Amino acid sequence: MAEVLEFRAPSGNGRTLLVLGLESDTSEHALYLTFSAFGLLYSVRVCKNAPVAEPGYHAFVKFYSARDARRAQSACHQQPLFQKSPLKVSMCTRQRSFPNQVWALNSNKCKDLANHYLGFNGWSSRIITLQNISGFEEGENEEEERRASHHSQYSKYLCIQELTFPQHGICTRGVGVAELQLDPSQEFVTAIHSIQKLAVQRAITDAFQKILLIVLENGKVAVEYSSPQEDLIDCLTEEDLKGLVQVTDLSLSTQIPNGEEEILSDLSLDEQ
């Protein structure tokens, strides 16, 4: 059967293994190396046993794929693996769940998931626009007045990024906005770079939220576009998008000090 993977934190008991019988809390790296051989891992967490239990440690190993978790459980149960005594590996059936809470993966985990199933050449991204939108919101709200009264300098950037899956003929876009207070003690260019990088990361995370990976039993992977409703960002042309975020007649390059233009090109290279 096909398995559907989203670019969100994996949920459900079928993706998490409970590992009992660990002799040391230094086994996290060993656990990662052992279980990652069966598939991509979302997280590995080692915990000390409760005082009423036997001395030692246990761990939770979470996969993105329930199929990978089942294979790992079958192969590793009652095996010593990286220690002398065998480990007990079972499917975790008691996990806290948060109904109506779906956590998007951060940009790095989105890339890891895409690279694992599609390969490094299976997708690409590019920045359509990265603009400073500080101070161009319509109207003044109480929060802005409070900031001004405390003489705080804030900077806000908007990023629109395009995500392409050439082998599957799918293209989508994401939007990210980042706003941070500029620390007077921090170098201006460094602070702006941090804000821009955060906007870029949020944009690519947003784009990946509209993508589904369909993993077939034979290992082949299909990519599907999934959006609950027609997405305006995906429907508009690139020229229209740039027009929507053109909040001033001045170009971005005229609003920033020398050197920040280089940051924009560096960010574009980072996303490839």
N, C-alpha and C positions, 0 to 999 in steps of 0.2 A: 504494500500500500504506500501511497505517496504521503510524505510528511510536509506540512506547511510550517515554515519558519518566518517569523517576523523580526524586524530590527528593534526588538524590545526585550526587556529583561525576561528570560524564560520563566514561566510560571507552571504550577501543577506538580504533583508528586512524581510523575513519571520521568522527570528529567534530573532528579536529585538522588544521589546515593548516600547512604549512611555507612560510614566505615568505623567499625569497632575493634578495639584491641590494639590501638597504637601504643607503643612503648615510650614514645618521646614526642614532645611538642615541636621538635625540630624537623618533623616529617613533612611539612607543607610542601617544600620543594620536591621531595621525593614523590609525594602524592601527585603533584602536578605532572611530573615526568612520566609516571606510571600510567595515569588515566588519560592523559592527552594523546596517548598512542591509539585510543579508541575513537577519538573525535575532539572537536573544539570544545574547550571548557569555558564556562562563564565565570566560575569562581571556585576557590578551594578555601575552606575555613576549618581550622583546627581548634578544638575546645577541650578544656580540662574536664574530666569526669566529675560529676557531683560527689560531694563528700560521702553520701550513702552508698555510692557505687564502688566498684573495684578501682584501685589506683590506676591511673593511666589517662589516655586521651582518646577522643573520638573526632571524626571529621565529617563535614558535609561537602560533597563534590557535585557541583551542578554543571550539567551539560546543556548545550543549546538544543540538542536532538535527543528525543526519548529513545530512539532506536540505538543510538550510540551508548546511552546509559544502560540499556538492557544488555548489550553485548559486553560492556565493561563489568557489569555485575556478575554475569555468568562466568566470565573468564577469571575474575579475581577473587571470588568468594572462596574462603578456606585456603588461600594461597599465602605464603610468607612474604612474597613480593620483595620488599627492601629490608625486612627484619627477620629475626630468627623464628618468631612465633607466627602462626597463620592469622590472617585478618578475617573478620566477619564483614562481608559487604552485602548490603540489602538495599532494596528500594525504600526511600524515605516516604513514609505514609502520614507523617504528622508534621506539617509545616504550616506556619502562619500564612494565611492568605488575606489579601486586601481587595475585596470586591470593588469593582469600578475604578481600581487603581492600576494603570498600565504605565510602566516606566520605560521611557525611550532609552535606548542605549546611547552612551556618549559617542562622540565622533570617532574616537580610536577603536572602540569595540565594534562600531558599525563597519569600519574598514577591515578589521580582523575577520569579521563574519563574511563579508563580501569576498575577501581574498581567499579565505579557506574554501569556499564553495565555488567560486567563479575564477579564481586565479588572479594574479596581478594585472593581467591584460584583459580581464573580463569586464572591466568597468573603468570609467574615468570621470573626472569632475573638473569643472572650470568655474571661475568666478565671473559672473556677468557684470556685477557692479558691487562696489564697496565704497559707501559714501558716508561722510560725516553729516549727520542730521541733527546735531546739537542746536537747540534753540529755535528750531523751525516748526515745532509743534503748534497747532492752532490753539490760541488762548493760553492763559497763564493759570495754572492750578495752584492749590495751596502748597503742594509739595515743592513746586518750583520757587514759590515765594520764600518758603522756609530755607531752601538752599541758598538763595540769594542773600537772605538776611544773615546767614552764617558765613558768607563770602566763600562758599565752596565752589570749586570749579569742576563741573561735570562734563564728560564728553560721551556722546552717543553715536554709534555707528550702525548702519544697516548693510547687510550683505545678502545678495541673491546669488545662489550657486546652482549650476546645472549639473545633473547627474545623468550619465549615459551608459547604457548597456548595449554596445554595438551588435553583439551576436544575437541579441533578442529583439532588436529594433525598438527599444524602450528608452524614452528620455523624460525626465521629470526635473522639477526645480524645488528648491527649498529657500526659506527666508529665515534669517537670523538677525536679532537686534541685541546689542550689548551696550550697557551704560555703566560707567564706573567713575568714581570720584578720583580726580587726579591728585596724587600726593605731591605737595610742593617740594618734598625732599627727594622725589624720584625724578630721574631724567625724563624730560618731556617725550622724546622720541620713544624711549623704552615703554613709558606708560601707554602711549598711543598704540604701539605695537601690540601690547597685551589686550587692549580693547578690541582692536581689529581681529586679532587671532580668535578671541572669544566669539565674535560675531560670525566669523567664517566657520568655526566649529558648530555653532548652533544652526547655521544654514544647511550644512551637509547632513546633520542629524535630522533636521526637518524633512529634507528630501528623501532620505532613506525610509522615513515612516510610511511612505506611499508605495513601498516595494515589498513584495512577498517572494520568498524562495520556495520553490516546490521541489523537494528532494525525492526522487523516485527510488524504488527498491534496487534498481541496477546501478545506482550511484549518480545517474545523470541529474542535472539540475535545470529547472526552468525558472524564468523570471516573469512575474506578473505585476502589472500596475494595479494598485488598489487604493481608491480614494472614496470616502463615503459620499461625496458629492462632487460636482464639476469644480475643478480647481482653477480659479482665475489666473493664478501665477503660471500654470501650465498652458493655459489657452492663449495668453497674450504673446505677441512677438517680442523679440529682444528689444527692438526700438521702443515699443510701447512700455515695456518694463522700465527702461531707463527714463522714460518720460514721467512715469508715475513717481519715481523717487527723486526727480529733479526739483528740489525744494528751493533752489536759488539759481540765479543766472550765472553765478560764479562757479567755475569748475573746481573740483576738489583740490586740484594741484595748486590753485591760487590761495587756498585757505590754510594750507599747512606749511610748516617750515621746510627748508631744504633738507633732504635726506629721507623724508617720510614717503616720497614717491618710490624710493627703493624698497621700502617695507612692503608696499603693495605688490611689487613684482616678486619679492621673496615669498609672500603668502601664496601667490599663485603657484609658484614652484613647489611649495610644501604640499599642496593638495594633489599633485599629480602622483 
